[in-house]
Amino acid sequence: MARYTDASCRLCRREGEKLFLKGSRCYTDKCALTRRAYAPGQHGQAKKKSSEYSLQLREKQKAKRYYGVLEKQFHNYFEIANNTKGVTGEALLSLLERRLDNVVYRMGMGSSRSEARQLVTHGHFMINGSKVDIPSYLINKDDVIEVMDNSKSSPRIEQILNMTGGRVVPAWIEFNAEKLKATILALPVREDVDFPIKEHLIVELYSR
Protein backbone atom coordinates (compact mmCIF):
# COMPACT_ATOMS: atom_id res chain seq x y z
CA MET A 1 0.00 0.00 0.00
CA ALA A 2 1.37 3.43 -0.97
CA ARG A 3 2.06 5.85 1.85
CA TYR A 4 3.96 9.05 2.51
CA THR A 5 7.39 8.30 4.02
CA ASP A 6 9.12 11.69 3.97
CA ALA A 7 9.40 14.04 6.97
CA SER A 8 5.94 14.94 8.29
CA CYS A 9 6.98 18.41 9.43
CA ARG A 10 7.71 19.41 5.82
CA LEU A 11 4.01 19.08 5.10
CA CYS A 12 3.05 21.56 7.83
CA ARG A 13 5.69 24.01 6.61
CA ARG A 14 4.47 23.67 3.03
CA GLU A 15 0.88 24.44 4.01
CA GLY A 16 1.88 27.17 6.46
CA GLU A 17 -0.34 25.65 9.17
CA LYS A 18 0.01 23.09 11.92
CA LEU A 19 -1.53 19.84 10.74
CA PHE A 20 -0.72 18.11 14.06
CA LEU A 21 1.02 15.21 12.35
CA LYS A 22 3.57 14.64 15.14
CA GLY A 23 1.28 14.50 18.16
CA SER A 24 2.51 16.24 21.30
CA ARG A 25 5.63 17.57 19.52
CA CYS A 26 3.38 19.98 17.59
CA TYR A 27 2.54 21.78 20.86
CA THR A 28 6.18 22.40 21.83
CA ASP A 29 8.97 24.71 20.70
CA LYS A 30 10.42 21.76 18.75
CA CYS A 31 7.66 22.14 16.16
CA ALA A 32 9.32 22.76 12.79
CA LEU A 33 6.71 25.35 11.81
CA THR A 34 7.46 27.33 14.96
CA ARG A 35 11.20 27.32 14.23
CA ARG A 36 10.97 27.80 10.46
CA ALA A 37 7.66 29.35 9.50
CA TYR A 38 8.21 29.18 5.76
CA ALA A 39 7.90 26.55 3.04
CA PRO A 40 10.71 23.99 2.72
CA GLY A 41 13.17 24.04 -0.14
CA GLN A 42 15.55 26.49 -1.78
CA HIS A 43 12.83 29.00 -2.64
CA GLY A 44 10.71 28.53 0.47
CA GLN A 45 11.14 32.09 1.70
CA ALA A 46 10.42 33.71 -1.66
CA LYS A 47 7.23 35.75 -1.91
CA LYS A 48 4.81 34.28 -4.42
CA LYS A 49 1.54 35.58 -5.78
CA SER A 50 -1.16 32.94 -5.34
CA SER A 51 -3.52 32.27 -8.24
CA GLU A 52 -7.08 31.02 -7.81
CA TYR A 53 -5.95 27.55 -8.85
CA SER A 54 -3.06 27.48 -6.38
CA LEU A 55 -5.38 28.44 -3.51
CA GLN A 56 -7.74 25.61 -4.44
CA LEU A 57 -4.88 23.15 -4.79
CA ARG A 58 -3.33 24.11 -1.46
CA GLU A 59 -6.69 23.64 0.30
CA LYS A 60 -7.03 20.14 -1.17
CA GLN A 61 -3.47 19.26 -0.20
CA LYS A 62 -4.03 20.57 3.32
CA ALA A 63 -7.15 18.41 3.78
CA LYS A 64 -5.40 15.32 2.37
CA ARG A 65 -2.43 15.73 4.67
CA TYR A 66 -4.50 16.55 7.74
CA TYR A 67 -6.44 13.28 7.42
CA GLY A 68 -3.49 11.28 6.07
CA VAL A 69 -5.15 10.33 2.78
CA LEU A 70 -3.38 9.97 -0.57
CA GLU A 71 -4.58 11.42 -3.88
CA LYS A 72 -6.53 8.49 -5.37
CA GLN A 73 -8.40 7.76 -2.16
CA PHE A 74 -9.18 11.43 -1.60
CA HIS A 75 -10.59 11.68 -5.13
CA ASN A 76 -12.74 8.62 -4.48
CA TYR A 77 -14.14 10.28 -1.37
CA PHE A 78 -14.98 13.35 -3.43
CA GLU A 79 -16.82 11.23 -6.01
CA ILE A 80 -18.89 9.62 -3.25
CA ALA A 81 -19.63 13.03 -1.71
CA ASN A 82 -20.53 14.48 -5.10
CA ASN A 83 -23.13 11.74 -5.56
CA THR A 84 -24.57 12.23 -2.09
CA LYS A 85 -27.60 14.43 -1.41
CA GLY A 86 -26.72 17.71 0.26
CA VAL A 87 -23.70 19.99 0.13
CA THR A 88 -20.76 18.20 -1.53
CA GLY A 89 -18.03 19.84 0.57
CA GLU A 90 -19.76 19.03 3.84
CA ALA A 91 -20.38 15.44 2.73
CA LEU A 92 -16.67 15.12 1.88
CA LEU A 93 -15.58 16.25 5.33
CA SER A 94 -18.08 13.92 6.96
CA LEU A 95 -16.62 10.96 5.05
CA LEU A 96 -13.10 11.88 6.14
CA GLU A 97 -14.20 12.23 9.77
CA ARG A 98 -15.87 8.80 9.63
CA ARG A 99 -12.62 6.98 8.80
CA LEU A 100 -11.78 4.52 11.56
CA ASP A 101 -8.27 5.91 12.08
CA ASN A 102 -9.73 9.41 12.54
CA VAL A 103 -12.41 8.15 14.95
CA VAL A 104 -9.77 6.31 17.01
CA TYR A 105 -7.76 9.56 17.11
CA ARG A 106 -10.85 11.52 18.15
CA MET A 107 -11.41 9.02 20.96
CA GLY A 108 -7.98 9.95 22.32
CA MET A 109 -6.48 6.59 21.38
CA GLY A 110 -3.58 8.15 19.49
CA SER A 111 -1.41 11.24 19.89
CA SER A 112 -1.66 11.71 16.12
CA ARG A 113 -3.69 10.21 13.29
CA SER A 114 -0.66 8.28 12.08
CA GLU A 115 -0.32 6.66 15.50
CA ALA A 116 -4.05 5.87 15.57
CA ARG A 117 -3.71 4.39 12.07
CA GLN A 118 -0.86 2.18 13.23
CA LEU A 119 -2.90 0.89 16.18
CA VAL A 120 -5.76 0.03 13.82
CA THR A 121 -3.54 -1.83 11.34
CA HIS A 122 -1.98 -3.78 14.22
CA GLY A 123 -5.42 -5.11 15.10
CA HIS A 124 -6.07 -3.43 18.46
CA PHE A 125 -9.74 -2.56 17.77
CA MET A 126 -13.03 -4.23 17.02
CA ILE A 127 -16.30 -2.79 15.76
CA ASN A 128 -19.60 -4.31 16.90
CA GLY A 129 -17.69 -7.31 18.23
CA SER A 130 -15.63 -8.02 15.10
CA LYS A 131 -11.95 -7.22 14.66
CA VAL A 132 -11.28 -4.49 12.07
CA ASP A 133 -7.78 -3.54 10.96
CA ILE A 134 -8.62 -1.28 7.99
CA PRO A 135 -7.91 2.43 8.75
CA SER A 136 -10.24 3.61 5.95
CA TYR A 137 -13.24 1.66 7.31
CA LEU A 138 -16.20 4.07 7.50
CA ILE A 139 -18.06 3.99 10.79
CA ASN A 140 -21.85 4.39 11.00
CA LYS A 141 -24.31 5.64 13.59
CA ASP A 142 -24.69 3.28 16.57
CA ASP A 143 -21.42 1.46 15.83
CA VAL A 144 -19.52 0.39 18.95
CA ILE A 145 -15.73 0.63 18.79
CA GLU A 146 -13.65 -0.93 21.53
CA VAL A 147 -10.12 -2.02 22.26
CA MET A 148 -9.51 -5.75 21.92
CA ASP A 149 -9.49 -7.55 25.28
CA ASN A 150 -5.88 -8.68 24.90
CA SER A 151 -4.81 -5.09 24.11
CA LYS A 152 -6.44 -3.34 27.07
CA SER A 153 -3.49 -4.09 29.34
CA SER A 154 -0.92 -2.98 26.76
CA PRO A 155 1.63 -0.48 28.20
CA ARG A 156 1.47 1.40 24.92
CA ILE A 157 -2.28 1.91 25.16
CA GLU A 158 -1.88 3.12 28.75
CA GLN A 159 0.90 5.52 27.73
CA ILE A 160 -1.20 6.98 24.92
CA LEU A 161 -4.18 7.52 27.22
CA ASN A 162 -1.94 9.33 29.73
CA MET A 163 -0.78 11.68 26.97
CA THR A 164 -4.23 12.35 25.49
CA GLY A 165 -6.30 12.35 28.68
CA GLY A 166 -7.11 16.06 28.40
CA ARG A 167 -8.35 15.91 24.82
CA VAL A 168 -12.01 16.80 24.29
CA VAL A 169 -13.96 13.98 22.63
CA PRO A 170 -16.47 15.26 20.01
CA ALA A 171 -20.16 15.23 20.93
CA TRP A 172 -20.95 12.66 18.25
CA ILE A 173 -18.75 10.10 20.04
CA GLU A 174 -19.53 8.72 23.50
CA PHE A 175 -16.28 7.38 24.96
CA ASN A 176 -15.96 5.27 28.09
CA ALA A 177 -12.34 5.59 29.23
CA GLU A 178 -12.65 2.78 31.77
CA LYS A 179 -13.97 0.21 29.31
CA LEU A 180 -12.01 1.70 26.37
CA LYS A 181 -15.21 1.64 24.37
CA ALA A 182 -16.88 4.27 22.19
CA THR A 183 -20.39 4.49 20.74
CA ILE A 184 -21.12 6.57 17.64
CA LEU A 185 -24.11 8.69 18.62
CA ALA A 186 -24.47 10.44 15.25
CA LEU A 187 -22.61 10.96 12.00
CA PRO A 188 -20.27 13.98 12.05
CA VAL A 189 -21.47 17.21 10.45
CA ARG A 190 -19.63 20.33 9.29
CA GLU A 191 -19.69 21.93 12.74
CA ASP A 192 -17.78 18.94 14.14
CA VAL A 193 -14.71 19.66 12.02
CA ASP A 194 -12.47 21.82 14.21
CA PHE A 195 -9.75 22.40 11.61
CA PRO A 196 -9.94 25.46 9.29
CA ILE A 197 -10.69 23.88 5.91
CA LYS A 198 -12.37 25.83 3.11
CA GLU A 199 -14.09 22.88 1.52
CA HIS A 200 -15.75 24.99 -1.18
CA LEU A 201 -12.30 25.57 -2.72
CA ILE A 202 -11.80 21.79 -2.98
CA VAL A 203 -15.18 21.42 -4.71
CA GLU A 204 -14.27 24.23 -7.11
CA LEU A 205 -10.95 22.52 -7.90
CA TYR A 206 -12.56 19.20 -8.79
CA SER A 207 -15.31 20.98 -10.73
CA ARG A 208 -12.87 22.55 -13.19
N, C-alpha and C positions, 0 to 999 in steps of 0.2 A: 504494500500500500504506500502510495506517495505521501510524503510529509515534509514539512519545512525543517531543515536541520541547521540552518545558519544561526547566528547570534540573535536571540529574541529582542534584545534592547535596540538593535538597529531598526526594527520595525516601528517601535515607539518614536524614535528620533526621526524616521522618515515621515511619519504622520504628524509629528509635532504635538502629540498628545500621549498621555500615559494610557496604555492599553492593559496594564496590570497583568503582564505576561509572566512576571517573575515572582509573584506572590508578595510576601512581606518585604522583599528587597525594594519594591516599587515605592514603599512608604518611607524609605530612609534616604540619607544623603548619598548612598552608593548608587542610586538610580542614575542610569546613563543620561536620561533626559534632563535631570537636574544639573549634572555636571557639564553636559554639552548639548545645549538646547538648540541644535541645528541639525539639518539632515546629514547623514553619513556620506562619505565620499569626498573626492577632491574639490567638487564644486558645491558642497553642502551649505556653505555660508553665503553663497552668491544670491543676490536678490533676483527673483524671477516673477514675471507677471503671469498670473494664473488665468487661463482661458476657461470658458464655460465647461468644456470637455474635461480639462484637468481637474476642476473642482468635483465634477461628477465621478471621475475615476478615483480620485483620492478618497471620496466618501465610501465607494464600494470597497476599496482596498482596506480602509479602516475597519469596516464592518466584518470583512472576511478575517482579518487578523485578530480582531477582538474575540471572535467566537472560535478561532482556530480552524477555519474551513478553507479548503483549497478551491481553485477557480471552477472546476467542473461541477463539484457538489454545490457550490454557491449558486451557480447558474440553474441547476436543477431545482433548488429551493425557490428561485425566482419564478420558474415556469409553473411550479405548483401554486405559488401565491397568486400568480397572474390569472390562473384558472379557478381561483377561489372567489366566492361572492364577498363583496366588501372592498375595502381599500387595499390595493396591492402591497404598498409599502408596509402597512401595519400587519398584514398577513405574513409577509416575509419575516419580520422581526419576531412574530409569534412562533413561527416554525423554528427559527434559530434558538429561541428561548426554550423550546420543548425538547431540544436534544438532550439525551441522557447525561452526557458529560457536563453540560451547562447546569442541568437540574442538580446533579451531585455537587457541583461547585456552589450553587445557590444554597444548598442545604448546609454548607460549611464543611463539607467532606473533602476539601482540597484547598490549598492556599492559592492555587491558580487553576485555570481551566485545563492546562496541560497536565497538572498533577491529578486532577479529577479524572481526566481521560485515561491516564495510566492506571489508576485504580479500577476503572471500569474494564479495561482490556485485560487486566490481571484477574478478573472474575470475582471481585469482592462484593458484588451487588446482585440482588434478585428483584424482579418486578412481579407482583402478584403471585409470589411463591416459586417463580421459575428463574433460574440463573440467566442473566443477560450480560454479555461482554462486548456489546456493539455500541461505541460512543455516540453514533448518529441515530440510535433508536429514538423514535419520537414518542414521548409519553402522552397519555390521554387523561382526561378528567376521571377521578376516582382511582387512578392507579396507585398502588402501594409499593414504595421503593424502600428496601431495607438491606442492611449489611448482612452478608452471609454469616451464619452462626459461627463457623470456624475462623472468621475474620474479626469478630467483635473484640477479641482479646489481643489483637495485633498491636504491638508497641507503636507501629507506624500510624495506625488509625488514631490511637490515643494522643500521639504527638500532634497530629493534624488538628484534632479537636481542641487541644490546648492553645494552638496558634490562632484558630478561627472562632473561638468561643464568643467573641464580642460582635461577630458579624450579624447583621439584621437579615433574617430569613424573610423573603417576600410573602405577602399576604396570601398568594395563591398556593403556597406550600405550607402544610402543617407538619412541623418536624418535632419528633420526640427524641431528645438527646439521650435519654436513658436507654431507650430501646433501639436507638439508631435506626429509626423508621420514619418515613415521610409519606404523607398522603397528599395527592394532588387535588386540591379543593376546586380549582377552576383552571381553565386554560389561560395563559398569560395574554394580556392586552398591551396596547401601546404604552399606557401609563406605568406599566411594570418594568419597562426598560429604563434603567437609571443611567445609561451612558449616552452622551450627546451624539446621536446619529441622525442625519438629515436624510431619511429614507426616500423622500421624494426625488432627491438627486440621483439615487440608485435606479429608481424607476425610469427617470428621464434618460439615463445612460443606456439602459437595456431597450428603451423604446426608440432609439435612434434608427 
